[in-house]
Amino acid sequence: MKTFNRSIATICFIIIFFIILHNISNILMHKQIEGRWNMTAKVAGFFNEEPDSFDVLFFGSSHMYCSVDPNVFEEKTGLSSYVFATQQQPLWITYHYIIEALKTQSPEIMVVEIHMAIEEENYMDEGTNHTAIDPIAFSKNKLEMVKASVPEGQRRYYIFNIMKYHERWEDLKESDYVREYETNTDPYKGYVRLTPAAIDIDREDVSKVYESKELTEKNRIYLNKIIDLAQEEDIMLILLKSPSNATLEEKMYYNAVSEIAKDRGVEYIDYNDDGLYKEVGLDIETDFYDQRHLNESGMIKFVSHFGDYLLERHVEK
């Protein structure tokens, strides 16, 4: 009996220890919760939405979260949506974000922006990783996300991020303790609103680029994992390249994605193709925040076209 009681006491101590450690980690964690780049709040806000409340989920990198405003998208299509994306999000993190999203949502359509298929490295930088990984609650999926995203010797800093942020005590603000983002929703539903228009943007002619550049093995694996997951869950998947004034080399990577999509029977659409670019009515002088990202003006044009595309092809009347 004493041995049993000691075991129970040990288990209780471990549980309490991890609860305290988790709360301290959340206090110390670097947070992006202010301004338009409030990624921590946008990711956390997704989990505060009502379960099974979105018809469409958008995933990917900044090319995704600058291209779709779910509020504008719903006005256009009548479909509810969320942009569950972070900057420079590689395909392996996108895969685990989809797993995370499907814990609470049952979308009819998933749209994955594939710009990061151009990535040639197997691991992203610390800032990119922490932005995407830190706001995700501890779970088996988070552990697998860390394993896929971080070299073996650094993984402890993402599982127990107090080891990364333990020197932040002097920099803490009231918002670090209050953490309103943990219970709030994001009014923009993941969208990042960019209003200025860039100058001196170049657009290369990619219309004659038919050659493909082979994706890295890791990108191929995770692109296929995303397709497998969508098919297993019986969710319509669209692989999307949003308008981004692609370079010739980028277009070759996108062509490789197109080939995989065709082989797997998945829809792929590239808005850098000259015909679609012109159909949208994009103006390089007014519709881009910078060389690669749409501003609000460009987003509205893109959403109008892509919304029509979804309604005509995929939504039952």
N, C-alpha and C positions, 0 to 999 in steps of 0.2 A: 504493500500500500504506500509506504514511504517513497519507494522508487517511482511509483506511478505519479504521486504528488510532485516529486521533483521534476519529472518529465513534463508535467503540465505547466509547472512554474517556469521551466526553461523555455517551453514553446511560447508562453505568454510574454516572457522577457524579450524573446526574439521578435515577436510581433510588434510589441511596443517600441522596441529599438528601431525597427524599420519604419514605423509610422513617424517617429520623431525625426529620423534621418531624412525621410521623404519630405517632411514639412520644412526642415532646415534647407534642404536642397532647393525647394521651390522659392524660398526667400532669397537665397544667394544667386540663383540662376540669372544670367543676363537675359533681359527681356526686351523684346521689340514691341512696345505697347503704345507708342505715341506717333502721331503723324501718319502719312500715307503708307509708310513701310512698316506698319505694326503687325509683322508676321506672327509673333507669338499670340497676339489677340485674335487674329484671323483664324489660326489653326485651332486654338482653344475654343473659339466661338462656334466652330462646327459641331463640337460635342455638346454644346448647350442648345442646339436646335432640337425640335421635336423629332422623335424617331419616325422613320418612313415618311418624311415630309418633302422629299425632293424627287422630281421626275428625272432629272438629268444631273450628273456629277461631272465636273471638269477637273482634270488632273494635269500636272506638269510643272514647268518652271515659270519664270517671269513672262515668257512669251504667252503663257496661258492667262495669268492673272491680270495682265494689262489688256487682254483682247476681249474679255467678256464681263460685262456688268450684269449679274443675275437679275437685277431689278429691271433693267432695260430689256433683257432677254425674256422675262416673264410678260412684260407689256406687249412684246412683239409676238410671242408664241402661246402664251397662256400656260407655259411650263415652268414649274419651280426648279431652281437649281442652286448649286453652290460651287465656288471655285476653290478646291482643296489643293492648293499649290504653294510652293515656296521657291525662292530664288535659286537658280542653277540646279534645280532638283533632278538628279540623275534617274535613269529608268529603274534602278534597283530600289531607290527610295519611293518612287512613284508606285511600284508594285506593292510595297508594304503599306503605303498610304491607302491604296485601294482596299487591301485587307482590313485596315483600320476603319475605313468608311463603311464597309459592308457589315460591320458589327451593329450599326444602328440604322442604316439606310438601305432601302431596296429600290434603287433607281431602275427605270426602264432602259435608260441609255447612259453609257459612260463615254466621255470624250477625252482622249489622252493626247496631249500636245507632245510632239516627238522631237523637238529641237535638240534635246540633250543626247539624242542618238549620235551626234557628232563627237561626243566626248571620247577621247582616246586614252584617258587615264582610268585606272581601276578604282581610284579613291579620290574624292573631292577634298577641298581644304576644310579646315576645322570650322571656320565660320559658317560655311554652307551646311556642314553636317549638324552642328549644334542648333542652327536655326530650324532645321527640319525635325531633328530627333528630340530635342529637349522638351517641347510642349506635349509630346505623346506620353500617355500614362504607361506606367510599368506593366508589361504583359509579355507573353511568349512572343507575340509579333514584334514588340519593341526590341527584345533581345535578338531576334533574327534580323531585324533592320540594322541594328548595331553591327552584328557579325558581317552583314553584307557590305556595310558602308565604311567601316573603320578598320585599319590594320590591327592585327592581333594585340600588339603591345599597348595600344591606346584605348582599347574598348572600355576599360574600367572608368574612364573619365566621362563616358556617356551613360553607363549604367548607374554609376554613383557620381553624378556631376558635382557633388560637393567637393570632390577632389580637384575639379577644374576651377571652381569659383570660390574656394575657401578664403581667398584674400580680398573678397569684395566687401567685407564688413564696413569699411570706411566709406564706401561709395553708395551704400544703400539709401534709398529714398522711401518716403511713406508708401508709395505705390508698390514697392517690393514686399511690404508687409500686408497691405490691404488686398492686393491681387484681385481687383475687380474683374479682370479678364477671365478668371476661372469660372465665373457665373454669368457673364454677359454674352450676348450674341453680337456678331459683327453686322452692322446695318448694311454694309456693302457686300456681305456674303462672300468674302474672299477677294473681291475685285480691288485693284489698286488704281486709283483715278489719277491720270497724268494729263494735265491740260496744256502745257506749253508745246509749241511746234518747233522742231529742230530746223536748223538751216544747214546747207551744204551736205545734204544726204546724197549718197550715190546709190544707184540701182543698176546692178549688172544684168545683162541679158542672159538669162538662164534657159531660154526657150529651146535652145539647141543642145542642151546638156542631157544626153541619153545614157552616158556612162554611169556606173555605180561604183562607189567606194566601199569596200567591205567594212562592216561594223566590227567593233571589237567582239571577242567571244562573250564577254560579260554583257555587253549591250544586246547581243543576239539572244542570249539565254533569258534575260529579263523581259525583253520584248515578247518572246514566246510565252513566258510565264504569265504576262499580263493577258495575252490572248487566251491562254488555257483557262485562266481564272474567270474571265468573262464568259467563256463558253460553258464552263462548269456551273456557273451561277445563272446561265441562260439570260444574260444581259447583253443587249446590243452594244457593240463596241465600235467606235469610230476613231481611227487614228488621224490626227489633224496636224497639219503644219500651218500655223497662223501666218498672216502677212508679216514678213520680217526682212524684206530686201535681201534675200539669200545671196551668198557668194557662190561662185562656181563650184568650189569644193564642198560647201554645205549642201548644195543641190545634189551632188553625187551621193552623199550620205542619205539624203532624203529619198533618192531613187532606190537605194538599198532597202529602206523601210517599205517603200511601195512594193517591191518585189516580194518581201516576206508577207506583207498583207495579202497580196494576190495569191500566194501559195497557200495561205491559211484561210482564205475565204473571208477576209476582214476588209471592211471599207476603209479606204485611205483617200484623203483629199488635201491637196497642197495649194494654199492660196498665194504662193509665190509664182505659180504658173501664170503666164501672161494673160490668158483668157479670163481666169477667175479674178485676177488682180484688177483687170479693167471692168469686169462685171460689177465688182464691189464699188467701183468708182473712186478708188484711192488716189489721193493727190499727194505726191511726195513732199510738197512744200507746206502742206497744212495738216496732214493726218498722222504724222509720226512724232513721238516724243524724242526719239533718237534714231540712230541707224536701224535698230532692231525691234523697237517696241512701238506699238500704236499709242497715240494719245486718245483723249476722249472722243474727239471728232472722228478719228479712224475707227475706234471701237464701235461707235454707233453705226457706221456704214457696214462694218464687218458683221455685227450682230444681226442687222437687218437682212443681209444676204444669207448668212448661215442659218438664221432662224427660219427663213423661207425654205431653205434646203432641207432642214429637218422635217418641217411640216409637210412638204410635198412628198418626201420619200419614206419617212419612218413613223409618222404619227397617224394612227387610225382616225379617220374622220368621224 
